[in-house]
Amino acid sequence: MIRRLAAALLVLLILGGAVSAAYEGTIEERVAQFMADRRLNEYNFAVSYYDCETGERFDFNETRMMVAASTFKLPLNLYYYELEQAGEISPDAYIPNSGTTLRNCHRMSLVDSNNDVSIAMLYNLGDFRTYKQKMRKYFTMTDEEITTPYWADNNYCTRMMTDALLYLYERQEQFPEMLDYMKQSCPGRYFKKRLDCEIAHKFGSFEGAENDVGIIYGDHPFLLSVFTMQAGENVSADAAVLFRDYTDERAAQREEAARLAAEQAAAEAAATKVAEKSQPVTVTLDRPAQDEPLPEAEAESAFAWWMIPVALGVFLAGSGLVLLLLRIGKRRRIRS
């Protein structure tokens, strides 16, 4: 197995990583091997995963602030869409320094990943710290967990991005346009490079940072955020395959367990029916059988009715005997 894996990795290196390796074991074991194969570590790699069906999470280096590149446009656009829904801004409002309306800014920011438009949207919310504070609406991290680099530059972490993705996923009906733009964005690259399923994502590329964050629908949807530094674009593509395989395997295991449980329940129900049919029928008589002892009250009653004639018979028999004896004695006296 090890020799075959080594040979496969050699082929991958020769082909420039065109095909990703398959991994087995727990998610921790798979990610560890994945990182070892690509020389990834806590300085150049971070990942956060969330299974939308079970709520299972996996994180590595998830709170490390790294260069977000264009992934910052995910929470930014999400915030503006909520402002529109609250009636605080119109989609037709002109965004200063963008050259267009908010409606167009969304498309240019999410589909085209236009930096100038996105930065104009950012500063339309206030200064940089005000913008960063507003983005925290979508994150679960506490003040203590958010380190200084978050406030200093375009730095985010994969946990923040996955929190924003989960917020979006759980409210999909409120953001159809945003999701549609994310599905249109950057076909054939990053998460979309190796997976043949619907993906709503926001990629980012800037000075060595190659990131992607998104909702991977497939047969069993999951959320994935991958940040890298000087590791290449293929890392996010291969990570998407790893987590897709893991998610599908876990789903198959749950389905098999449910099938076996259903079969076991059906077998137990059938066995119960057979047992009920084979039970002997017990007939309860109104009165006990003759060879059974009578209840105390009935015994007393029975004693009462048959003792009377017996006693009368004895009395009569005794009286007759006495009379007979008297007659015999009388005859003897007469004769004498």
N, C-alpha and C positions, 0 to 999 in steps of 0.2 A: 504493500500500500504506500509506504513512504517513498519507495523508488519510483512508483508510478506518479505520485504527486510531484516529486522533484522533477521528473521528466516533463510533466505538464507545465510546471512553472517555467522550465527552461524554454519551452515552446512559446509560452506567453511573453517572455522577455524578448524572444526573437521577433515575434509578431507585434511587439509594441503594446502588449496588453489588450489585444482585440477581443479576447474571450476571458471571462472571469472564472476562477476556480470554484468548485462546489465545496461546501463546508458542512461538517456534521458535529453533533454534540449539543451542549447547552449554548445559549446565545453568548454567554461569556467566553466559552471555548472557541466559538466561531469567530467572534470579533478579535480575540487574542491572536488566532492564526492569521486572520485577515491582515491585522496590523503588522505581524511579523513578516509576512510575505512582501509587504510594501514599505517596510522600514518606517512605520508610523509610530508616533509617540505623543506624549502629552503636550509637546511644543508645536507640533504641526498637524494635529488631528483632534477633532471633537465630533461626537455624534449623539443625537437623541432620537429615540424611537418610541412610538406609541401605537399599540394595537387598538383600532377603533371598535372592534367587536368585544374584546375582553378587558380593555383598560390596562393591559400589561405594558410596562415601561422598561426601557433599557437606556442607560446613559453612560457615556464615558467622557470625562473632562467637560461636562456639560455647563459648568459655571465659569469656565475660563473665558475671559473677554478676548475676542480675536477680531481681526479686520472683517467686517460684515460685507464689504463691497455692496453690490446692489440689492442684497437681501433686505436692507433697511427699508426698502420700498414696500415690503409686505405690511408691517404694522402702520406705516405712514398712510397708505391708501385705505387701509381698514378704518383708520381713525376718521378720514375725510368722508368715507361712505356713511359712517354713523352720524357725523355732523349733518349730512344731507337728510338722513332719515329723521333726525330730530328737528329739522326745519331751521337749523342755525346757519346754513349756507345753501345756496342754490347751485345745482349742477351747471347752470349757465353763468355763474359768477366768474368774473375775470380774475385770474391769479397773477398778481404783480410779478414782473420779470419772467413770466412763462411765455408770454405772447399769445395766450389762448385761454379758453374757459376751463373750468374744473372738469367738465365732462370729457374734454379732449385730453386733459392732463392725465386722467386715469389710464386711458388707452396708451398714451405715449410712455407713461411710467411703467406700466405692467407688461405691455406687449413689446414695445420697442426698447424698454429699459433706458429711456432718455434721462441722462443725469441732470442737465440744465433745468428741465421741467420739474424733476423730482426735488431738486434743491430749492427751487422757487416755492414749491408746495411746503417744504420744510420750514423755511423762514417766514412764510405767511402765517405760521402759528405763533411766532414770536422769536426770541433769540434761541441759540442752540440748546441751552440748558432747559428752557421752557419746553422746547420740542421734546427733549429727552424725558422730561418729567411726564408729559402727556402720553408718551408711548408706554409708560409703565402700567397703564390701565390694563394691558393685555398680559402682563407677566405676573407670576406667582412668587417671585423672589422678594425677600425682605430687604430693608435698608442695609442690614449687616452683610447680606450675601452679595450685594451689588458693589463691586470694587471701583476704585477711582477711574480706571481706564474707560468705563462706560460713559462717564460724563465728559471725558477729555476729547473724544474723537468718535469716528464712526465705528465704534466697537460694540459688538453684541456677543451673546453666547448662544449655543444651540438650545439650551433649555428655554431661553426667552423666545426663540423662533418657534419652537414646538408648542409653547403656551399660546402664541398668537395663532398658529395653525389650528389648534384645538378649539380656540374661541371661534374661529371662522367655520370650522367643520360642524360644530354643534349648532350653528345658526345659518346653515347653507341657504335656506329659503330667503334670508334677508339680503344676501349678497350674490345674486345670480350673475350680475354683470362682472363683478370682480373675479369670480371663479371662472367665468368664460374667458376673460382676458388671460388669466393664469394658465388655462388649458391651451390657449393659442401660443403662448410664449415659448420661444426657443425650441422648436421641434428638433429631434435628433441629437440633442446634446444633454450632458449631465444626466439627471435621472431618466430622461427620455431616450438615452442612447441605446440601452439594452432591453428595456421593458416595452412590451407591446400591449399597453393598457392605457386607460385614461389617467392623465396626471395633471394636476393643477399645481404649478410650482413657480418659484421666483429664484432665479440663479443669480450669482454674483461673481465677477472676475475683476481683480484689481491688484496689480503689483505682486503676483505670486499667490494671492488668495483665490482659490477656486472653490466656490461654495454653491450649495443648492439646498433649498428647503421647500417642502411641498406635501400635498395630499396624493398618495398613490392609491388609486381606487382598486383596480383589479378585481379578483374574485372575493378577496377579503381585505378591505381598505386599511391602510395604516398611514401614520404621519412620520416623516423623516426629515431631520435636519443634519446636514454634514458641512462642517467648516474644515478647511485645510490651508496649509501654508507651504508653498514650494513642494507640493506633493503631486500636482497634476490633476487635470480634469477627470481622468478615468477613475479616480478614487471614488467620487460620488456616484458614478455610473455603476461601478462594481458593488459598492455598498448597497445600492438600491436592489440589486439582484440578491445579495446575501439576505437582506431583511425580507424581501418578497418570498424567497424560498422558505425561510424560517416561519414566516406568518402562515403560509399555505400548509406547511407540515403540521404546525400546531392546530390549525383548523381541521385538517384531516384526522388528527388524533382525537380531537373532541367529537367529531362526527362518528368515528369508529367506536369510541366509548359510549356515545349515546345509542348507537345501534345495538351494541352488546347489552346495554342496560335494558333496552326495550325488549330484546329477545329473552333476557332473563326474567323480566316481569311477566311476559306472555307465558313462558314455561311454568312459572310459579302459579299463575292464574289457572292454567290448564290442569296442573297437578292438584290444585285445591278442588276443582270441579269433579275430577275423578274420585278423589277421596270422599267428597260429599255423597256421590252416587253409590259408593260401595259401603256406606254405613248401614248396619242392620236396622230394620224398622221396629220400633218398640211400641206395642199397643198397651194402653193403660185402661184397665177394666174399671167399671163403676164400683164394683165390690171386690175385695180381695179374693183370691182363689181359696178353695176349701181347706187346702193344706197349710194355709198361712194363718198365723194367729190373728184373732179378731182384735180390733181396737178395744181398749178398756171399757169404754161406754157401751159398745155393742155386746161385749162379753157379759156385763152386768145385766143388760136387758135380756139376753138369751137365758141366763141363769134364772131370772125371775119367772118366766112363763112355764118352763118344764118342771121346776121344783114343786109347783103348786099341785099338779095332778099326781105326782109321785107321792107327795106327803099325804094327799087324800087317800090314795090307794093303800098306803101303809096303815093309815088310821082305820080305814074300813076293814082291812084284813085283820088288824089287831082286835077290833071290836067283835068281828065274827068269831074269832078264836076264843075270846073271853066268853061269849054267849054259849058256844059249844061246850066249853069246859063246865059252865054253870049247869047246863042241862044234864051232862053226864053225872055230875055230882048229885043232882036232884034225884035222878033215877036210882042211883046206888042207895040213897037214903030211904027211898020208898021200898025198895026190895028188902032192905034190912029191917 
